[in-house]
């Protein structure tokens, strides 16, 4: 199973295993990482905003239109921001590092 490294707001790291096909949000919740998601994964609220480490940001597929729209209105979004509910895990993403903003 691929792993995700979550960097929490206090800079502590938590490694979580994710099933292929699960979203980063699903993996976070299953692994005990607190990450909000008010829209239940519909890519509209922007609450599950995460920052992807630079090397990984370049390897991810471009955001779909719904995610792009949510990112445009998300407070604090940067070019490396993504919605955890939109990122689906694959074997190629094993070791993905995401930062959870404060």
Chimera marker file (.cmm) of the C-alpha trace (Angstrom):
<marker_set name="trace">
<marker id="1" x="0.000" y="0.000" z="0.000" r="1" g="1" b="0" radius="0.5"/>
<marker id="2" x="1.246" y="3.504" z="-0.763" r="1" g="1" b="0" radius="0.5"/>
<marker id="3" x="2.057" y="5.786" z="2.132" r="1" g="1" b="0" radius="0.5"/>
<marker id="4" x="1.335" y="9.464" z="2.715" r="1" g="1" b="0" radius="0.5"/>
<marker id="5" x="3.393" y="11.629" z="5.040" r="1" g="1" b="0" radius="0.5"/>
<marker id="6" x="1.238" y="14.284" z="6.667" r="1" g="1" b="0" radius="0.5"/>
<marker id="7" x="3.120" y="17.279" z="8.077" r="1" g="1" b="0" radius="0.5"/>
<marker id="8" x="0.892" y="18.751" z="10.757" r="1" g="1" b="0" radius="0.5"/>
<marker id="9" x="0.648" y="22.437" z="11.644" r="1" g="1" b="0" radius="0.5"/>
<marker id="10" x="3.151" y="21.953" z="14.506" r="1" g="1" b="0" radius="0.5"/>
<marker id="11" x="5.619" y="20.353" z="12.018" r="1" g="1" b="0" radius="0.5"/>
<marker id="12" x="5.207" y="16.841" z="13.438" r="1" g="1" b="0" radius="0.5"/>
<marker id="13" x="4.911" y="14.134" z="10.811" r="1" g="1" b="0" radius="0.5"/>
<marker id="14" x="2.520" y="11.232" z="10.643" r="1" g="1" b="0" radius="0.5"/>
<marker id="15" x="2.864" y="8.477" z="8.064" r="1" g="1" b="0" radius="0.5"/>
<marker id="16" x="-0.352" y="6.801" z="6.976" r="1" g="1" b="0" radius="0.5"/>
<marker id="17" x="-0.959" y="3.878" z="4.637" r="1" g="1" b="0" radius="0.5"/>
<marker id="18" x="-3.554" y="4.473" z="1.929" r="1" g="1" b="0" radius="0.5"/>
<marker id="19" x="-5.357" y="2.023" z="-0.287" r="1" g="1" b="0" radius="0.5"/>
<marker id="20" x="-4.934" y="2.616" z="-3.997" r="1" g="1" b="0" radius="0.5"/>
<marker id="21" x="-7.975" y="4.623" z="-5.114" r="1" g="1" b="0" radius="0.5"/>
<marker id="22" x="-8.596" y="6.227" z="-1.724" r="1" g="1" b="0" radius="0.5"/>
<marker id="23" x="-8.425" y="9.993" z="-1.545" r="1" g="1" b="0" radius="0.5"/>
<marker id="24" x="-5.881" y="11.738" z="0.644" r="1" g="1" b="0" radius="0.5"/>
<marker id="25" x="-8.818" y="12.898" z="2.790" r="1" g="1" b="0" radius="0.5"/>
<marker id="26" x="-10.054" y="9.315" z="3.285" r="1" g="1" b="0" radius="0.5"/>
<marker id="27" x="-6.549" y="8.141" z="4.158" r="1" g="1" b="0" radius="0.5"/>
<marker id="28" x="-6.108" y="10.992" z="6.644" r="1" g="1" b="0" radius="0.5"/>
<marker id="29" x="-9.313" y="10.157" z="8.447" r="1" g="1" b="0" radius="0.5"/>
<marker id="30" x="-8.592" y="6.416" z="8.476" r="1" g="1" b="0" radius="0.5"/>
<marker id="31" x="-5.120" y="7.138" z="9.855" r="1" g="1" b="0" radius="0.5"/>
<marker id="32" x="-6.298" y="9.432" z="12.633" r="1" g="1" b="0" radius="0.5"/>
<marker id="33" x="-5.105" y="12.666" z="11.019" r="1" g="1" b="0" radius="0.5"/>
<marker id="34" x="-7.530" y="15.525" z="11.660" r="1" g="1" b="0" radius="0.5"/>
<marker id="35" x="-8.406" y="17.166" z="8.384" r="1" g="1" b="0" radius="0.5"/>
<marker id="36" x="-11.691" y="19.014" z="7.854" r="1" g="1" b="0" radius="0.5"/>
<marker id="37" x="-13.996" y="18.310" z="4.961" r="1" g="1" b="0" radius="0.5"/>
<marker id="38" x="-17.403" y="19.921" z="5.270" r="1" g="1" b="0" radius="0.5"/>
<marker id="39" x="-18.699" y="19.001" z="1.800" r="1" g="1" b="0" radius="0.5"/>
<marker id="40" x="-18.110" y="15.250" z="2.219" r="1" g="1" b="0" radius="0.5"/>
<marker id="41" x="-15.657" y="15.098" z="-0.691" r="1" g="1" b="0" radius="0.5"/>
<marker id="42" x="-17.706" y="17.006" z="-3.263" r="1" g="1" b="0" radius="0.5"/>
<marker id="43" x="-14.813" y="19.426" z="-3.992" r="1" g="1" b="0" radius="0.5"/>
<marker id="44" x="-16.803" y="22.551" z="-3.199" r="1" g="1" b="0" radius="0.5"/>
<marker id="45" x="-15.929" y="23.786" z="0.289" r="1" g="1" b="0" radius="0.5"/>
<marker id="46" x="-12.137" y="23.967" z="0.186" r="1" g="1" b="0" radius="0.5"/>
<marker id="47" x="-11.892" y="22.946" z="3.855" r="1" g="1" b="0" radius="0.5"/>
<marker id="48" x="-9.574" y="20.011" z="3.111" r="1" g="1" b="0" radius="0.5"/>
<marker id="49" x="-6.954" y="22.252" z="1.529" r="1" g="1" b="0" radius="0.5"/>
<marker id="50" x="-3.419" y="20.863" z="1.805" r="1" g="1" b="0" radius="0.5"/>
<marker id="51" x="-0.026" y="21.992" z="0.520" r="1" g="1" b="0" radius="0.5"/>
<marker id="52" x="1.829" y="19.387" z="-1.520" r="1" g="1" b="0" radius="0.5"/>
<marker id="53" x="5.632" y="19.253" z="-1.199" r="1" g="1" b="0" radius="0.5"/>
<marker id="54" x="7.317" y="20.787" z="-4.241" r="1" g="1" b="0" radius="0.5"/>
<marker id="55" x="8.685" y="17.605" z="-5.854" r="1" g="1" b="0" radius="0.5"/>
<marker id="56" x="5.284" y="15.947" z="-5.547" r="1" g="1" b="0" radius="0.5"/>
<marker id="57" x="3.265" y="18.934" z="-6.773" r="1" g="1" b="0" radius="0.5"/>
<marker id="58" x="4.884" y="18.578" z="-10.189" r="1" g="1" b="0" radius="0.5"/>
<marker id="59" x="3.996" y="14.863" z="-10.394" r="1" g="1" b="0" radius="0.5"/>
<marker id="60" x="0.282" y="15.212" z="-9.673" r="1" g="1" b="0" radius="0.5"/>
<marker id="61" x="-2.315" y="15.428" z="-12.420" r="1" g="1" b="0" radius="0.5"/>
<marker id="62" x="-3.782" y="18.871" z="-13.018" r="1" g="1" b="0" radius="0.5"/>
<marker id="63" x="-6.864" y="19.698" z="-10.923" r="1" g="1" b="0" radius="0.5"/>
<marker id="64" x="-10.257" y="18.982" z="-12.471" r="1" g="1" b="0" radius="0.5"/>
<marker id="65" x="-12.588" y="21.927" z="-13.080" r="1" g="1" b="0" radius="0.5"/>
<marker id="66" x="-14.502" y="21.487" z="-9.799" r="1" g="1" b="0" radius="0.5"/>
<marker id="67" x="-11.309" y="21.363" z="-7.763" r="1" g="1" b="0" radius="0.5"/>
<marker id="68" x="-9.870" y="24.341" z="-9.642" r="1" g="1" b="0" radius="0.5"/>
<marker id="69" x="-12.979" y="26.389" z="-8.861" r="1" g="1" b="0" radius="0.5"/>
<marker id="70" x="-12.777" y="25.499" z="-5.154" r="1" g="1" b="0" radius="0.5"/>
<marker id="71" x="-9.054" y="26.317" z="-5.076" r="1" g="1" b="0" radius="0.5"/>
<marker id="72" x="-9.673" y="29.747" z="-6.611" r="1" g="1" b="0" radius="0.5"/>
<marker id="73" x="-11.913" y="30.705" z="-3.694" r="1" g="1" b="0" radius="0.5"/>
<marker id="74" x="-10.055" y="28.854" z="-0.912" r="1" g="1" b="0" radius="0.5"/>
<marker id="75" x="-8.483" y="31.097" z="1.697" r="1" g="1" b="0" radius="0.5"/>
<marker id="76" x="-4.691" y="30.779" z="1.774" r="1" g="1" b="0" radius="0.5"/>
<marker id="77" x="-4.367" y="28.698" z="-1.410" r="1" g="1" b="0" radius="0.5"/>
<marker id="78" x="-1.001" y="28.697" z="-3.163" r="1" g="1" b="0" radius="0.5"/>
<marker id="79" x="0.184" y="27.141" z="-6.441" r="1" g="1" b="0" radius="0.5"/>
<marker id="80" x="1.000" y="23.951" z="-4.477" r="1" g="1" b="0" radius="0.5"/>
<marker id="81" x="-2.437" y="23.761" z="-2.840" r="1" g="1" b="0" radius="0.5"/>
<marker id="82" x="-4.753" y="20.875" z="-3.595" r="1" g="1" b="0" radius="0.5"/>
<marker id="83" x="-7.954" y="19.524" z="-2.101" r="1" g="1" b="0" radius="0.5"/>
<marker id="84" x="-7.339" y="16.323" z="-0.164" r="1" g="1" b="0" radius="0.5"/>
<marker id="85" x="-10.737" y="15.037" z="-1.303" r="1" g="1" b="0" radius="0.5"/>
<marker id="86" x="-9.654" y="15.315" z="-4.957" r="1" g="1" b="0" radius="0.5"/>
<marker id="87" x="-6.286" y="13.561" z="-4.742" r="1" g="1" b="0" radius="0.5"/>
<marker id="88" x="-6.619" y="9.839" z="-5.368" r="1" g="1" b="0" radius="0.5"/>
<marker id="89" x="-3.779" y="7.604" z="-4.282" r="1" g="1" b="0" radius="0.5"/>
<marker id="90" x="-1.858" y="5.451" z="-6.725" r="1" g="1" b="0" radius="0.5"/>
<marker id="91" x="1.256" y="3.315" z="-6.307" r="1" g="1" b="0" radius="0.5"/>
<marker id="92" x="3.185" y="6.093" z="-8.081" r="1" g="1" b="0" radius="0.5"/>
<marker id="93" x="2.312" y="8.460" z="-5.221" r="1" g="1" b="0" radius="0.5"/>
<marker id="94" x="3.896" y="6.245" z="-2.557" r="1" g="1" b="0" radius="0.5"/>
<marker id="95" x="5.638" y="8.621" z="-0.143" r="1" g="1" b="0" radius="0.5"/>
<marker id="96" x="3.523" y="11.667" z="-1.020" r="1" g="1" b="0" radius="0.5"/>
<marker id="97" x="4.164" y="14.501" z="1.438" r="1" g="1" b="0" radius="0.5"/>
<marker id="98" x="1.363" y="16.941" z="2.232" r="1" g="1" b="0" radius="0.5"/>
<marker id="99" x="1.283" y="19.785" z="4.742" r="1" g="1" b="0" radius="0.5"/>
<marker id="100" x="-1.857" y="20.565" z="6.705" r="1" g="1" b="0" radius="0.5"/>
<marker id="101" x="-2.143" y="24.330" z="7.224" r="1" g="1" b="0" radius="0.5"/>
<marker id="102" x="-2.788" y="25.746" z="10.674" r="1" g="1" b="0" radius="0.5"/>
<link id1="1" id2="2" r="1" g="1" b="0" radius="0.2"/>
<link id1="2" id2="3" r="1" g="1" b="0" radius="0.2"/>
<link id1="3" id2="4" r="1" g="1" b="0" radius="0.2"/>
<link id1="4" id2="5" r="1" g="1" b="0" radius="0.2"/>
<link id1="5" id2="6" r="1" g="1" b="0" radius="0.2"/>
<link id1="6" id2="7" r="1" g="1" b="0" radius="0.2"/>
<link id1="7" id2="8" r="1" g="1" b="0" radius="0.2"/>
<link id1="8" id2="9" r="1" g="1" b="0" radius="0.2"/>
<link id1="9" id2="10" r="1" g="1" b="0" radius="0.2"/>
<link id1="10" id2="11" r="1" g="1" b="0" radius="0.2"/>
<link id1="11" id2="12" r="1" g="1" b="0" radius="0.2"/>
<link id1="12" id2="13" r="1" g="1" b="0" radius="0.2"/>
<link id1="13" id2="14" r="1" g="1" b="0" radius="0.2"/>
<link id1="14" id2="15" r="1" g="1" b="0" radius="0.2"/>
<link id1="15" id2="16" r="1" g="1" b="0" radius="0.2"/>
<link id1="16" id2="17" r="1" g="1" b="0" radius="0.2"/>
<link id1="17" id2="18" r="1" g="1" b="0" radius="0.2"/>
<link id1="18" id2="19" r="1" g="1" b="0" radius="0.2"/>
<link id1="19" id2="20" r="1" g="1" b="0" radius="0.2"/>
<link id1="20" id2="21" r="1" g="1" b="0" radius="0.2"/>
<link id1="21" id2="22" r="1" g="1" b="0" radius="0.2"/>
<link id1="22" id2="23" r="1" g="1" b="0" radius="0.2"/>
<link id1="23" id2="24" r="1" g="1" b="0" radius="0.2"/>
<link id1="24" id2="25" r="1" g="1" b="0" radius="0.2"/>
<link id1="25" id2="26" r="1" g="1" b="0" radius="0.2"/>
<link id1="26" id2="27" r="1" g="1" b="0" radius="0.2"/>
<link id1="27" id2="28" r="1" g="1" b="0" radius="0.2"/>
<link id1="28" id2="29" r="1" g="1" b="0" radius="0.2"/>
<link id1="29" id2="30" r="1" g="1" b="0" radius="0.2"/>
<link id1="30" id2="31" r="1" g="1" b="0" radius="0.2"/>
<link id1="31" id2="32" r="1" g="1" b="0" radius="0.2"/>
<link id1="32" id2="33" r="1" g="1" b="0" radius="0.2"/>
<link id1="33" id2="34" r="1" g="1" b="0" radius="0.2"/>
<link id1="34" id2="35" r="1" g="1" b="0" radius="0.2"/>
<link id1="35" id2="36" r="1" g="1" b="0" radius="0.2"/>
<link id1="36" id2="37" r="1" g="1" b="0" radius="0.2"/>
<link id1="37" id2="38" r="1" g="1" b="0" radius="0.2"/>
<link id1="38" id2="39" r="1" g="1" b="0" radius="0.2"/>
<link id1="39" id2="40" r="1" g="1" b="0" radius="0.2"/>
<link id1="40" id2="41" r="1" g="1" b="0" radius="0.2"/>
<link id1="41" id2="42" r="1" g="1" b="0" radius="0.2"/>
<link id1="42" id2="43" r="1" g="1" b="0" radius="0.2"/>
<link id1="43" id2="44" r="1" g="1" b="0" radius="0.2"/>
<link id1="44" id2="45" r="1" g="1" b="0" radius="0.2"/>
<link id1="45" id2="46" r="1" g="1" b="0" radius="0.2"/>
<link id1="46" id2="47" r="1" g="1" b="0" radius="0.2"/>
<link id1="47" id2="48" r="1" g="1" b="0" radius="0.2"/>
<link id1="48" id2="49" r="1" g="1" b="0" radius="0.2"/>
<link id1="49" id2="50" r="1" g="1" b="0" radius="0.2"/>
<link id1="50" id2="51" r="1" g="1" b="0" radius="0.2"/>
<link id1="51" id2="52" r="1" g="1" b="0" radius="0.2"/>
<link id1="52" id2="53" r="1" g="1" b="0" radius="0.2"/>
<link id1="53" id2="54" r="1" g="1" b="0" radius="0.2"/>
<link id1="54" id2="55" r="1" g="1" b="0" radius="0.2"/>
<link id1="55" id2="56" r="1" g="1" b="0" radius="0.2"/>
<link id1="56" id2="57" r="1" g="1" b="0" radius="0.2"/>
<link id1="57" id2="58" r="1" g="1" b="0" radius="0.2"/>
<link id1="58" id2="59" r="1" g="1" b="0" radius="0.2"/>
<link id1="59" id2="60" r="1" g="1" b="0" radius="0.2"/>
<link id1="60" id2="61" r="1" g="1" b="0" radius="0.2"/>
<link id1="61" id2="62" r="1" g="1" b="0" radius="0.2"/>
<link id1="62" id2="63" r="1" g="1" b="0" radius="0.2"/>
<link id1="63" id2="64" r="1" g="1" b="0" radius="0.2"/>
<link id1="64" id2="65" r="1" g="1" b="0" radius="0.2"/>
<link id1="65" id2="66" r="1" g="1" b="0" radius="0.2"/>
<link id1="66" id2="67" r="1" g="1" b="0" radius="0.2"/>
<link id1="67" id2="68" r="1" g="1" b="0" radius="0.2"/>
<link id1="68" id2="69" r="1" g="1" b="0" radius="0.2"/>
<link id1="69" id2="70" r="1" g="1" b="0" radius="0.2"/>
<link id1="70" id2="71" r="1" g="1" b="0" radius="0.2"/>
<link id1="71" id2="72" r="1" g="1" b="0" radius="0.2"/>
<link id1="72" id2="73" r="1" g="1" b="0" radius="0.2"/>
<link id1="73" id2="74" r="1" g="1" b="0" radius="0.2"/>
<link id1="74" id2="75" r="1" g="1" b="0" radius="0.2"/>
<link id1="75" id2="76" r="1" g="1" b="0" radius="0.2"/>
<link id1="76" id2="77" r="1" g="1" b="0" radius="0.2"/>
<link id1="77" id2="78" r="1" g="1" b="0" radius="0.2"/>
<link id1="78" id2="79" r="1" g="1" b="0" radius="0.2"/>
<link id1="79" id2="80" r="1" g="1" b="0" radius="0.2"/>
<link id1="80" id2="81" r="1" g="1" b="0" radius="0.2"/>
<link id1="81" id2="82" r="1" g="1" b="0" radius="0.2"/>
<link id1="82" id2="83" r="1" g="1" b="0" radius="0.2"/>
<link id1="83" id2="84" r="1" g="1" b="0" radius="0.2"/>
<link id1="84" id2="85" r="1" g="1" b="0" radius="0.2"/>
<link id1="85" id2="86" r="1" g="1" b="0" radius="0.2"/>
<link id1="86" id2="87" r="1" g="1" b="0" radius="0.2"/>
<link id1="87" id2="88" r="1" g="1" b="0" radius="0.2"/>
<link id1="88" id2="89" r="1" g="1" b="0" radius="0.2"/>
<link id1="89" id2="90" r="1" g="1" b="0" radius="0.2"/>
<link id1="90" id2="91" r="1" g="1" b="0" radius="0.2"/>
<link id1="91" id2="92" r="1" g="1" b="0" radius="0.2"/>
<link id1="92" id2="93" r="1" g="1" b="0" radius="0.2"/>
<link id1="93" id2="94" r="1" g="1" b="0" radius="0.2"/>
<link id1="94" id2="95" r="1" g="1" b="0" radius="0.2"/>
<link id1="95" id2="96" r="1" g="1" b="0" radius="0.2"/>
<link id1="96" id2="97" r="1" g="1" b="0" radius="0.2"/>
<link id1="97" id2="98" r="1" g="1" b="0" radius="0.2"/>
<link id1="98" id2="99" r="1" g="1" b="0" radius="0.2"/>
<link id1="99" id2="100" r="1" g="1" b="0" radius="0.2"/>
<link id1="100" id2="101" r="1" g="1" b="0" radius="0.2"/>
<link id1="101" id2="102" r="1" g="1" b="0" radius="0.2"/>
</marker_set>
